[in-house]
Each structure stands twice: as structure tokens, then as C-alpha cells.
């Protein structure tokens, strides 16, 4: 709780826990209940529990009561009902606790005993609370009718506060602590397991150091924790006042009429029994917070737990607050709690040498990573996996055939549940366009890690929706509570689920029913007129201004790699109709599925580009060097430091089925894909290599020498003096120049250097008069051919590690097998997004000249400076060149493509 130096600053008697589904929020407070006396409520919609099997179960009686009041009352009328509800809760729990204390035996810790005691009696207790609260509702209504002035809620609040004080005294007496801190209870045997330290620890945990001095004489210790699970339902119900406002027909009750202006209301700090008056148009959740806030000085703290990250409901920023007190709060107001369990291995640690590549793709193994829900659903099989591969159990447990069968069925159930939760929809076979944009985005985001535009309100709302309904992890909410930071963390189960859902949508694009079998759907899409689902989702996200345009090049690059990986899975799977996308795939197959057929053949026959001709290792072709090598990545994970490029990292990432997004502003490598050189070997850093990928988004190709990546310089391998040079692993570098494509019309370009020939040509054409055309410029064909350049004699000393370099220029079906002819324009649109002139629908010189005359930018030339008599600013030189560019692929070699060889493919 927050306490400042003035009475007005004591406001925070509650906090919000915001995290996505399955993250262990309920389990977390269940464990806290063993440390502090807890009153739990789950007010989730009961229909959701029935439909999705949500856990824990809903307290139906309480849910129905609160929702009924929320739709029937508003303002102080509703707040007085909440006070009456709290009074009944405190009184009935006091009775239950006294009954438990009278019958208890032994030395069980009181708080643990109460937690277990409540578990078996919760339904009956809360049913009784709801019934008594309804009876009290009638008493409150009668009292309201009698009062024509003053604040009738004061008496109701006083009764609730008295009931709370009685409960607090009983808890303190039973547990051996006082209102001022831990004390020793002479002769008491009720609480024998060091309760005093527990109270002291909780006091330190729930309040800042500034409250050690208490000039206001308030209670400083937290004695009772109350929590409301799925609290957002109270913010969603339409209140009676809101309905009255829209209909303009409802006459307010006497208490509603007594409400004051929102800007002048606030908690009456001089009288603890005077309720804070909520302003009109608050949600029921806001009013419940106000009612609980009236008990903040009596040792009660409330947690509101939710998947909904709508911060204006659970932790509003000052600018969004619906209470004058919120808007004046100090910066130490509680920001939402997002710290929940993740990767729950306990004391067990995986031993890589016990693992093989076939082990890491099993569902019980993958369930050990990520949020606690996956492992709990796969128990006991996930625990068996940990026992088998951890350091604590040298003898692996045995599993019977029947248990293996049950594990297989359970694995399918868990993966289907993950798909349903990711979509927030039970119908996984519903057409893709029938799902929300958020659901579609989630499926792609899990796998390629989209970057949302933080400056756009629509993108921030989109992120909140992904956290609330589509399994995105909330990382942090800053103190100002204006936005949250979130993302999809590495969860192999969720990535596999997303891959299966994309596979389902691909089958739908092809019109394949359940009877259609034995088809590589990724490959088949290339020969159709359909746009692949992943590309469609990316285009929608961009068109909705959700994605950061500065990251488009890397996002497209990651998408191409993922599409190739999925196609390789389908090509190598024994069940291509229901593939398991977490199975490792051969490196050679990945490259064959990534590049078009002709270029893939060239890659497979290529040789290292960094070894001299007399080095015997230089005779091994790509296919020979990587004949036993496999990759295993279903998703990407961000790296924050320079440790990504190492064999140790490669080992850890391979186990987790992920590839690396290198830290921002990394000099040479954007993506690192781990490679296991021997698919039959036990996992170890010594058998790891990698594919280092660099993305470029430039209009003109650079030289291969400028893009060269050296494994020894980036520290990929651990080199020791006694290493056998002939046994050193080869590695792959892949440069993807995605921006090299057929240029837009010359006038759509903006040369940077005013003196360049391109700038001169642009200004020359701007002076020409041509008729206006309403037709958009058609896509230009890109003629491509292969030119094989023999390796030049090299006399320098060979590198320690053979490098197979692949340079791919362009983003079209000419070079990428995973791009269809019909997707070519979509990729061009995605990569060219944000370029004003390139996206203009009329690409004729007159139209582009007129757009430039609108002054969206200034540059050398007549369209910017026609109004000024200045020769050097108004250039009008003859056109010297209009090179078209093209799609180029280069494999190996030290020299880049010659600018005069338009559309050529170079190979070394």
C-alpha cells in the first residue's frame, strides 16, 4: 500500500495483476495464501468455464450477484451495495474462521489450514454470502427511500468497516501478530511455524520504506489479501447509468442525484466512515475499487487479476483516470504486476549430453518451456521427461506402452488447446478471414516476431488485445501506465500450435478437404493464384498501420526463412497431411525449399569460398559438407547482447527449437540459425555450427566482399591450438538483399546526391510534358540468367573453418521458391511501404511532377524551387542514364555483380 506524507496521498489499497492466459496468476495467489490470510473470488463468466474448461472454476453466485448489481445500479447506489456485500463477506468469513479454530487440532499452520478449509467449503460459503447480500440490498433500498439529504452510504460503510476490523483482530489473535507488527503470544500453540517472520516479510513486500514513520496514525501492516480473478468482467457490463444516458429516459434514484461533480469529489480523509463519492460514468469495476478503497486503512489489500490489459480500467494513467484522485496521484502508484512464473524447471537442469535431436521435438519435452500451463497439462509425462534428461536422475524412469499411448493422445489435446487459445476461438477450421485481425496476427507473430509501431494508438490497442485474448506475454507496464511492453516469448508448444494453424489455412487456400492427402501445401501454393495466408496476414497488419515500417525488411526475411522451414517439414514428414513442425529438417532440404530450383542446385554443388585451391577441404560440395546436418527452429527469439553467435548459444537454441534475432544494431549478422552437424550425435556444443543471415533493403546491390561474414571474427567457434583442422565444422552465410528489384519509374525515386547522374536524369524528365494516365504502372519483368564464374587461384592461407556463402538479390519467385508469381506484387508492396512516390497510383511523369509540386519534401530541382530565381537549385540537365536494375543471385566469390550486367546471376 502506498502512504505519503499527507492524508490526501493515501490511496493505493489495491493493485492489478495483468498477464495472458495460462501464466499462473491463480496459482501465484494460491501460493501467497499460505503466507497471508486470503479471501479469493473468481468472477469469470461461467459460460467461459463451461466452454473452455478455464481454471479455477467461477464463483458463480458471486459473479451473478455482482453482474446483476452492475447492470441495475450505478454511482453511489452501486457503491453502497458493494459496501453491503463486503460487510456480509467479512461477517460470514469471521464465522467460518471461528468455527475452524474451534475444531482444529494439531499444529498445522493457520494460513495453510484456512486455504484448505476454504477449498472444500467455498461454494456453500459464497452461496450464503450472495443470498445474505441480496437481503441486505432490500434493507439498503429501504434506507435510501427514507433519506432525502446527507450521505446515507456512510452508515452502510461504517458497518462494513466494523466487520473488517473484527475479522482483522481475529486473524491477528490467531496468527500471533498485532496491528503494529509481529508480537509473541504467550502460551499460544495456535501458530507454531514461525508466523512472525512471515508477517514481517509481507509488511516489507507490500509497502515502501517511506511508511516507517506514520504521522497519520494509520494501520501499516497488511493482514488480509482479497483478490478478484478475471476482474475485467465488471468493466465490460453496461451499467444502468450508461443505459440511462443513451436512452435519456431513466430517472435517477435519490442517491444518484446526490452525486457531486467528478472534479470535486474525493475520499473524505477526515472521516474514515465517509465513503468516497465516485463520479458518474464510472464502470462497475471503478466503483468496486472505490468501495474497497474506503477500507484501505484497516489492513486490507486487494488484487485484481485479469488477462485484459486495458489499463484505463485496472491501472489508469492520470490522463485516463475517471477519478479526480487518480489524476493527482504521485508517481508511486502501483503499476500493474506482470511478474508471473515462466520456464518452471525448479531445481532440475537439463543435461545436453543426454539429449538427441529426436528428443527435443517431443511434446512433453516442449511443454517444459514457457508458461506453467503447458507443463501442468502434460503431467506426469513432462515430469518424466525432466527426470530422464536432468542431472538429478541418473537412472531414467520407465514408461509402459499404454502410458506412451496416453501421452500421444494428451499431446494432441494440448496442441489443439494451444491453437484454440491462440485464436481465442474453438473453431480451428473456420476460414481465416472469419477470425479477427488480432487472431490472424497472433498466429504469425508467435513465429516471426512482428514489431508493432509504438507511436500509434491502434497498434497499442492491438497489443493489449493480443495479451488479453491471444496469449501474448505482458512484460512490463511503466510507472506512468500509459502503455505496456509485450511480446511472444519463446514457447515451443505455442510455436508448434501456430505452425499447425498456418498449415490449416494453407489447406483452405488450396481447397483441400480431409480426404486430400500426401500434399506439400507450401509447395503447392506456388502454382496457384492464391496468396499464402502468412503473406496475407503481414499485408493486413501493414495496411492497418500496426507494424513498424522500419523493420519491414527483417520481418519479410524472417517470413521467407519460416516458409522454407515449413515447406521442408512437409517435404520430409512421414505424414505430410498432419506434420509435426518441430521435427528437425536437413540443412540441404531447407535451402532447396528456400531457393528456386536452378539456384538451389547451384548451392548444393558450390564449394567453400574462403579456402585456397590446394586445401583438401575445399573440394567438398555444400551437399557433401552438410549431408548429416539438421536445423530445428519453429520461431525466433530476440537477443540483447553479443553472446548470440557461439556454439554454446547454438546448442541452447537448438534444444528450444528457436533461431536468434541478433541484438539491435548488430554489425554483420541479423539472424543466427543453429545447425547440428550430426543428427545422430548426442547434443553438445562441439557438434554445433550455424547459418548466419544478413538482411539488406537497398535499391542497388552491394558487393559480396562488403557483406562477407567471417566466423572467426564473430566468435562462432571455440578454436584451440590442438584442434584438428580437418575436423573443423563448415558454416553458412546467407545475404538476403531484399530491396534489389525492378526499380519504380525514375521520377518515383529521390536521389540523395544532387550532383549524381540519377538526380540529373530525374530533373530532366520532370521538365518533359507527357499525357496523364490513370493506369497504374505494371510490374516490370525481371529477366534472370545464371553466369558461372570459375574460382580464381588463391595463394593466401586458408581459413580455419570452411565457409559456404550465398548471396541472394531480390525478392521474387525468380530466386525464392517460397514466393509464388501472384505474391510477387504483394511482397513489393510490403517492402516498398512508406515510400510516397513509389506507392502513388499514377506513375506517369505528369502525375509524379504534380505530387512533387505539392512539396511533400524538398530536393534539388524545378518542382521544389520553381519559385526562386536560382540556377544551382533549379537544375535541368540532360538524361544520362536510366538503368533498370534486376534480380541477381550470387553464390560464393569475392566480387559483387557488375552494374552493367543487368539481371545476371554470378556464381563462384
N, C-alpha and C positions, 0 to 999 in steps of 0.2 A: 504494500500500500504506500501511496505517496503522502508524505507530510512535509509541508513547508514551514515557513516562519510566521505565516498568517493564517487566520481561520479560513479565509476565502480560498486558500490554495489546497485545502484538504479535500480532494475529490476522487482520487483513484482507489476505489474499493473493488475494482474488477479489472480483468484483462481478457484478451481474446487469444485463443489458440487456433491458428489457421494453417491447415495443411490438407493435401489431397487425400483421396480415399486410400485406405489400407496402410496408412503410415504409422499406425499405432497410437493415435491420440487417446482412444478409450482405454487402451492397455496402460498407457502412461499414467493417467489419473487413477486407474485402478491400483497401480503400484504406490502412487502418492498416498492413497487412502490407508496404507499401512504406516504412514508417518504422521498423519494429521486426521482428525475426525472429519469425515466427508459425508456430504449429502448429495447423492448423484441423481440427475434427471436426464433422460434421453427423450427428446420431444420430436424425433424424426417422424415424418409422415408414415403411419402404419402400413400404408399401401406399398411404400418403397421396401419395407422389410419383407412383406409377403412376396413381392415380385422379384427382388434381387437377393434375398437372403442376407440383408445387411445385418451387421453385428456391431454393438449389442442390440437386443430387442428394444422396441419402443415402449416407453411407459405410457400406454395408450390412454389411461384415464386422465393423466395429467395433460397429455397432448390435447385431447379433446376439450378439456376444460379451458385451457389457455387459448386455444384457437377459437372456441366459441365466444369467449370474452373479447378477444381481439377484433372479431368481426362485429360485435354487438356494441361495444363501448369505445370511448376514446378519452384522451386528456386525463383530467383528474378523476373522472368517473372510473376509467380503466385502472388508473394508478391505485385508487382506493381498493379496488378488487384484488390487485396484486398484493397490497398490504395485508388484506384479509387472508389471502392464500398463504403468505409467508407466516402469518400468525398460526394458522392451522398446522402448517408443516412443522414449525418449531414445537408446538404443543404436543403433537402426536409423536414426534421423534423423542421428545423428553419422556413420554410414557413408555415407549418401546425400550429406550435405554435403561430406564429404571427397572423394567421387567427383566431385561437381560442381566443387569447387575445383581438382581435378587436371586437369579437362578444359576449364575455362573459358578464354576468350580475349577480348581487348578490355577495355574499361574500363566495362562495364555495372555499374550499382550492384548490390552484392551482394544486398541485400534484395529488389530487384525481380527479379533473376535467380532467386533462390530461390523467389519466389512463382510465377513462370512455370514453373520447373523442376518444382515440386511439382504443378502443374496437370496435366501430362501423365503423371505417374507416381503419382498419388495412390492410385488403385485398387490397383495392384500393391503399393505400399508398405504400405498398411493391411491388405491381404490377408495379407501376410507378417507384419505385427505381430500380427494376430489369431491366426494359426497358431502363432507362437512363444509368445504369451501362454497359449495353451491347453496347450502343452507345459510351460510353467513352472507352470501350475496343478497339474499332476501332481507336480512337484517340491515345491511348497508343501504339498500334501496329505501327501506322504511325510514332510516335516519336521514337520508338525503331529502326526502319529502318534507320532513319537519323543519329543516333548517333553511332559512332564507337569506342569512348573512353569515359572514365569518367563513372559516375553513373547516367543514365537517370532517375532512380526511385526517385532521390532527388527532382526534380520538382513536381512530382506527389504527393509525401509525403507532401511537403510544402502546396499544395492546400488542402489536407485532414486536415492538422493541422490548417490552417486558418479557414476552415469551422467549425471545432470543437471549436475553440476559439470564433467564432461568436455565436455559439449555447450556449456555457457556459455563455457568457456575457448576453445573452437574458434571460437565466434561472435565473441567479443571480439577474438581474434587476427586474424580475417579482416576484421573491420569497423573495426579501429583504435581500440577503446576498451578501458578496463580496468575492473576491479571498482570502482575508486574514482572513476571519471569519465573523460571523454574525454582521450585522450593522442595524441601524434603517433608514428606508427610510421615510423621512419627507413627510407627506401629502399623502402617497400612501395608497390606500384602496384595492390594488390587493390581499393582503395576510394578512388576519386579524386573523388567528388562530394560533398565536404563532409559526411562522415558524423559528424563530431564535434559539429556543431551539432544534428544530429538526436538523438543520444544525450542531449545536454543538455536539449533541449526536452522529450523524453519523460520524463526524470527529473523535471522541474518539473511536468509534467502529471499524473503518476501518484502523486505523494506530496505531503503538505502541507509547509509550510515548517518545521514543528516537527522534522523529521528531519535538519536540517542538522548538529546535534550527534548523535553516535551512541554513547552511553555503553556500549551492549551490544556494540559492535564488529561489528554485522551488515552484510551487504551492502545497500547503499542504492539500488542502481540496478536498474531493470527492464531485463532483457536479452532475455527470451523471453516472448512472449504466447501462451498456449494458449486456445482458445475451443471451447465446445461449443454448437453451434446446435441449437435445439429440445430443450434440456436437460430440459424438464419430463417427458419420457417416462420418465425414471428415477425420478421421484416418483410415477408412476402404476402401475408394475408391482407386483403383490402379492409381497412378499418372502417368503422361506422361513420367516422367523421369524414374520411375521404370520399365515401359513397355519398354522404350528405352534401359535400361540396360540389360533386359532379352533378347531382340531381337538383340541388338548391331547393330542397323541399323538406328537409328534416329539421324539426325544432330541437335545439339543444336542451339537455337536461339542466337543472339548476346548477349542478357542479360544473358542467361545461361552460355555462355562461359566466361563471366566476373566474375563469382562467384569465390571466393577465397577458399583456404583450410579451412576446418571447424575448425581446431585447431587454426587458426589465426584470425578468424572473431569475431566480437562482435559489440555491439552498439557503435556508434560514440558518445561519451558523450560530445565532444566539440562542436558539431553542432547538434542541435535538428532536423534539416531538413535532416540529413544524415540517411538513413534507415539502420537498422541492416541487415547484409547480412546472410541469412540462409544457412547453409551448405547443400550440396547435400544429397539426400536420406531422407530428412525430409518428413513427411506426410503433407497433406494439412492443417491439424489441427495445426501442429507445425508452419507452415508458417503463418497461420492466427494469431496465438499467437504473432509471431514476428512483424506482421503488427500492431497489437493493442499495442504492447509494445512501438512502436515508438510514441504513443500518451499518454504515461503514466504520463508525467509531466503536462498535461493540464487539469486535473480534471476528467479524465475518468477511470473507473474501470470496468473490465469485469468478469463475472461469466460464467463458462462452466458447464452445468448441464448434468448429464448422469447417467444411471444405470450401465454403463460399468465401472468397477473398474480397468481397465488396466492402472496402474499408470504411465507406461512409456509414455503414450500419454497425460494425463491430469495433472499429477504432478510427473514428473520423478525424481527418486533419482539421485544423482550425477553420479553413475556408469552406469545408463541407459540413461543419457541425450544425446540428439543429437545436443546440442549446447554447445560450449566451455564456454559460460557464465553460463549455468546451472551447469556445473561441478565445477565451482568455487564459487557457491553461498554460502552465510552464512547460518547457521542452521535455521535462522528465516524465510526462505522461507515458503510461505503458504502451509501447508499440506492440503489435501482435506477436505472440510467441510462435515461432516456426521450427524450433529445435525439437525434432522428433527422431526416433531411432532409425538407423539405416545400416545395412550390412551387419546384421546381428550375428556375429560369429562367437561371441563370448570369449572364453579362454582358448578356443580351438583355432589353430592356424593351419592352413593348407600347406602340404609339403609337395612342391612341384615334381620331385623325382618319383612320387607315387602315381602321378597322373600321366595319361596318354591323351592324344588328341580326341580319341573316341569318347573319353570320359567327360570332357568339358562341355559337350553338346547335349548331355542328358538333362532332361527337365528337372529332376530332383537336385542335380548339381547347380543348375542355373538359378533355381529357386532360393539358393543360399545368399544370393546377391540382391541388394536393393531393399525395398520396404519390407517390414516384417510379415506382411500378409502372405507373400509367396511361400516363405518357409513354413509358416504355420499351416497353410493349406496342404503342403506336401509332406507333413509329418505323418508317420515316423520315417518316411523314406529319405527326406532331406537330412535328418539326423544321422541316419545310417551312412549317408554319403560323407558327412563330416567326420564320422568315426573312422571311415575307411581311408580317407585321404589326409587326415590330420596327424599331428605329431603325438597326440595323446594316446592313440590306439595302434600299437604295432601289429596287432592281430585284427584284421578286418572282420566285421560281423558277417555272418552267413545269412542269405536270403533264400527262401524257398521259391519254387516255381510259381506257386499260387500267389505269393507276395509280389513277384515280378509282374504277373498278370494284372493284379490290382493296381500296382504302381503305374503301369502303362495306361490303364483307364483313367486313373486320377490325373495323370499328366495331361491327357487330352482335355479333361474337365477344367483344369487350372488354366490352360492356354485359351480355352473358349471363354472362361470368365474374364481373363485379361483383355480379350478382344471386346467383350461387352462393356467392360468398364472404360476402356479407351474410347469407345464410340458413344458411351452413355446411352446405349440402346441394345435391347435384347435381340433385335433382328439383324444378325450379321450379314445376311444375304439380301438385304434391302439394297436397291440401286444406290450407287454412290451419291448421285445428285439429290437423293431423298434425305441424306444425312445433312446436318448443319455444316456450315463452313468451318466451324470450330472443330467438329469431329473429323472432318477430312484433313484439316491442317494437323491435328494431333497425330494422325497415323503417319504422316510424312515427317513431322517434327521429331518424333521419337527416334527416327532413323538417321536423319541427316543434319539435325540441329539447326533449325532456322534461326535467323537473327531478326527480331522484331524491332520496329522503329520506335525508340523510347519517347520521342518528342510528340508522337501522335496519340491523341486521346483514344481513338478507335483501336490502336494497337495495344494500349494499356488495358482497355476493357477486354480485348480479346485474350490477353494473357490471364486476366482474372478468371475468365470463363474456362480457360484450359485447366487452371488449378482447381476450380470448383467442380468441373464435370468430366474432365478428360485426363486425369492422372498426372498432370504437370506438377512438379515439386516447387513449393514456395521456399525460397532460400532465406530471404530477409525482407523486413519492412523497415525502412529508415525511420529515425525519430520523428520526422515531420509527417510521416504516414500518408504522403501524397501518392506514392506508388509502391509496388513491390518488385523484388527481383526474383525471377523464377526460371526454371528450365527443366528439361528432361535429363535426369541423371542416368548414369549407366545402370540399366536393369535388363539383363539378357532375356528375362521372361517377357517383358513388355516389348522389347525389340522383336522377338520372335512372333509375338501376337500381331504387331504392326505389319510385319512381313507377310504373315498369312492373310491379313485383311487386304493388303495391296494385291496379293495373288488372287483373292476372290474377285476384286474389282476388275482385274485384268481379264479373268474368265468371262465376266459380264460384258466387257467391251467386245470380246470375240463372240459373244452369244453362245458360250459353251454351257451345256447343261451337265448334270451329274453323270450322264452316260458317256460324255466325251472324255476319253482317257488317252494317256500317252502323248500329251502335247506340251511342248515347251512354250508356255503362253507368252513369255517375254520375247522370245524369238519370233513367234507367230505375229505379234503386233506390228513388227516391222513391215509386213506385207499387206497390211490393211489400211483403210482410210481413217482409222480411228486414232485419236490422240491418247496416249497412255495415261492412266489415272494419276500417276505421280506428277507428270508434266502439267496436267490439268490443274491439280491442286496448287502447284507452285505458281502457275499463271494467275489463278484466282486470288491467292494471297498477295501477289504483287499488285493486281488490279484494285484490290481493296486497301491498298496503301498500308499493309501490315508489315511487310518485310523491309528491312534496312537496305536501301538500294546500293549502298556502298559495299555490301557483302554479296551481291548477286553472283559475281564471278565464282567465288569459292563455293557458294551454295550449289550452283549448277555443276561444278566439278565434283562435289561430293555425291550429287544425284547420279551422275554418269557412272561413278565407281560402284554405287549401290545397285544400280540397274544391272551392271555387268556381273556383280556378285550374285544377284538373284537369278539371272539367266544361267550362270554357271551351276548354281544349285539345282535348277530344273534339269540342266543337261546331264548332270551326274547322279541325280537321285534315282533310286530304285523305284520310287513311287512319284512320278512327275506330276500326278494329279493332286497329291497331298504331301508336298515336300516338306522336310524339316530344314528350315533355312539356317539353322545354327550348325549344321554339319559342315566341317571343313571342306574346302574345294581345292583342287590342284591350281597352282600358280599359272600353269600353261593354259588351263581352261579359262581362268579369269581373263587373261589377255586376249584369248581367242574370242571371247564373248564381248569384250570391250571394243576392239578394233574391227574395222571392216575386213572381209575375208582376205583380200590381197595383202593388205598391210600386216595382218596377223601372221600370215605365212612368212613374211619378211622378218618379223620379230622373232619367230621361232627358230629361224636359221641364222639370226645375227650372232655376232661374236663380241667379246669384250672390247670396248673402245679405248681402254686405258692400259693395255698390255703391249709390249713390243712383239714383233713378229716371231722372235726366237723363243718366246715364253710358251712352254707346252700348254699352259692353262688357257692360252688364247685360242686354242683350236676347238674348245668346247662351245657348241652352239647353245643358245638360250634354252632350247628344249632339253638338251643333254644336262646342262648345269642344274636345271630345276625339275628334273624328272620325278623326284620323290618329294618335292616341296609342296606345302599346302598353306593356305591362308584361312583365317577364321575371324571374320568381322561381320556383324549384323547392324552395327550402329557406330557412332562417333562420340568421342568424349574430349572435352577441352583440357588443355594443359596450361599451367600457369608459370612454369619455369623452363629451364633449358635441359631438364632431365629426360625429355621425351625420346631423344634419339640415342638409344642404348640397347644392348641385348637384354639387359635386366628388365627394362620397360617393355620391350617386345614380348618377353615371357609373361609378364603380368597381364598385358593387354590380350594376348592370345588366350589365356585362361578365361578371361572375362568376355571374350568374343567382341572386342571393340578395336577400332582404329583410332589414331590420335589426331586431334586438331592441334597443331603446334601453337605455342603462345602467340599473342598478337605481336605483329612487327618482327616475327622471326625472319632472319635474313634470307635463308635459302630454301627452307622446307615448310610447306603448308600442311601436308598430311603425311603421316607415317603409318604404313600398314605392316604389321608383324608377319613374318614368314617363318614357318617351321620347316627346316631343311630336310628333315627325315620324318615322314608321317608315322613311322613305326617306332620311333625312339621315345624314351621317357622324356618328359618335358624338363628342359634345363636351359639356362641362358646360353650355354655353349653351342646349342644347336639352332639358335635363332639368327635370322637375318631380317631384311626388311625391304619394302618398296617405299622410296621417298618421292613424294609428289609435290610439284610446284605448279601453282595456277598463275596464269598471266591473262590479263584482259586488255590487250593492246591492239590498236588497229593494224600495226605492222609488226611482222615477226622479228624477233631478236636473234642474235647468233647463238649457236649451240655452245660456243666457248663461254659466252657470258652467263649461260644458265647452268653450266656444269656443276654437279654436286659431288664432292669428294667425301667418302665415308670416314676416312682417317681424320679429316679436318673437323667434321661434326661430331666425332667421337662415338660412332656407332659400334665399333668392335673394340674389345679389350685385347690389345696386342701386347704380347710378352716376348722377351728375347728368345725363348726356347720354343716358340711356336713353329710348327711345320708349315712352311709357306704353301706347300701344295694342298694342305687341308683347310686353308682359309676360305671362308664362305664367300660366294659371289653375292652381289646385291643389285638392286634395280633402281634406276632413277627414271621418273616419268614427268616430263614437262608438258603441260596442257595449256597451249596458247589459245584460249577460247575466243579471244577477240579478233583473231585473224580470219576474216571472211570477206566476201564481196563487199566493197565499200558502198555506202549510200551515195546518191548523187553528189557531185563535187560541192555544190552550193550548200549541202547539209552539213558540211564539215567546217570546223573552226580552227584553222591553223594557229599554232601557238606563236611561231616566229613570223613577224610581219615581213621579213625580207626573203622568206623561203619561196621556192617556186610554187608550192601549193597555194600560198597566200596570194601570189601574183595571179595564178590561174583563177582563183575564186573571184577576185575583184574584176578580172577580165570578163568573166561570164556574167557577173552582176550588171555589167554595162550593156549586155545584149538584150534585145527585145524579142521575146518569144511568146506565142499564144498561151493562154491559161488552159490547163487541162484539169478536169475534175477527177480523172482516174488516178488512183494511187500507183506508185511505181512498183512494177512487178519484181519479184525476186530474181536476181541475176544468177544464171547458171555458173557453176564453178567447175571448169574442166580440170581434171586431175590426171596425172600420169606418174609413173614410177621411174626414177632415174637412179641406177645403182652406181655408186662411186667406189671403186676399189680402194681398200685401205692403203694409205701411204706408208712407205717404210718409216719405222720409228726407231731411233737409236737411243732414246732416253731409257732410263731404268724403269722397269715395270712397277706398277702399284702393288701393294701387298694384297689387295682384295679386288678380284675381277668385277668390273662394273659394266652392266648392260644398260645403256642409255636409250631412252625412247623419247623422241620429240614429236609432239602432235600439234599441228597448226590448224585451227579452225574448229567449228562446232557444227558439223553437218553429217548426214549419212554417208558422205564420201569417206570419212575417216572413222566414224563411230558406228559400230554395228547396232548399238542400243538406241540409235536415233532413226526414226522412220522418215520417209520423204515428207509425209504430212506434218511431222513435228518440226521440220526444219524452220518454218516461219515462226513457230511458237518460241523456239529457242532464240531465234534472232530478236524477237520482241522482248523476251525476258532479259537477254544480255544487253540490249540497246535501250532498256527502260531508263528514263530520266534524261535522255538526250532530246532536247526540244525539237531541233530541226529534223533529226533523223526520224522522229515519230510523227511529224506533220503529215496529214493525209494527202496533201497535194505537193508532189515533189518536183514540179516544173520550176524553172528558174524564176519566172514572174512571181509565182506564189511565195517562193522562198525569199525573193527580194522584198516582197511586201511585208513578210513576217519580220525580216531583219529591220525594216524601216520602223517597226513598232518599238524598236530599241529594247528588246529583252536583254541585250548585252551590248557592249561597245567593243569594236575592233577596228583595225586599220581598214579604211575603205569608204566608198561613197555612201553606203547605206547608214553609216554611223555619223559621218562628218560632212554630208552634203550641204549642211547649213553654214559651213565655215570655209572661207577662202584660205585654204592652206594646202600647198602642193603635196607635202610629205604625208599628211593624213588622208588625203583623197587620192590614193593610188589607183592607176588604171592601166596596168601593164599587160602585154600580150600573154596569151596562154601558152605555156611551155610544155606542160605535161599533164596527163590525166591517167595515171596508172591505175588499173582496176584492182589489183591485188588478187588473192585467191586462197584456196585451202591447200596447205602444204604439210606434209608429214616428213620428218627426218628421223632416221634411226641410226644412232652412232655418229661417228665423225667429229671433227673439231671445228668445222666451218659451217655457218648457217646457210640457208638458202640465198641464192643470188637474187637481188631485187629485180634483175632483168628477166629472170626465169619465172614468169607468172604461172602459178598453179602447178609447179613441178613438185615432185617428191624426191627427196635426196636420201640416200642410204649409204652408210659406211660400214 
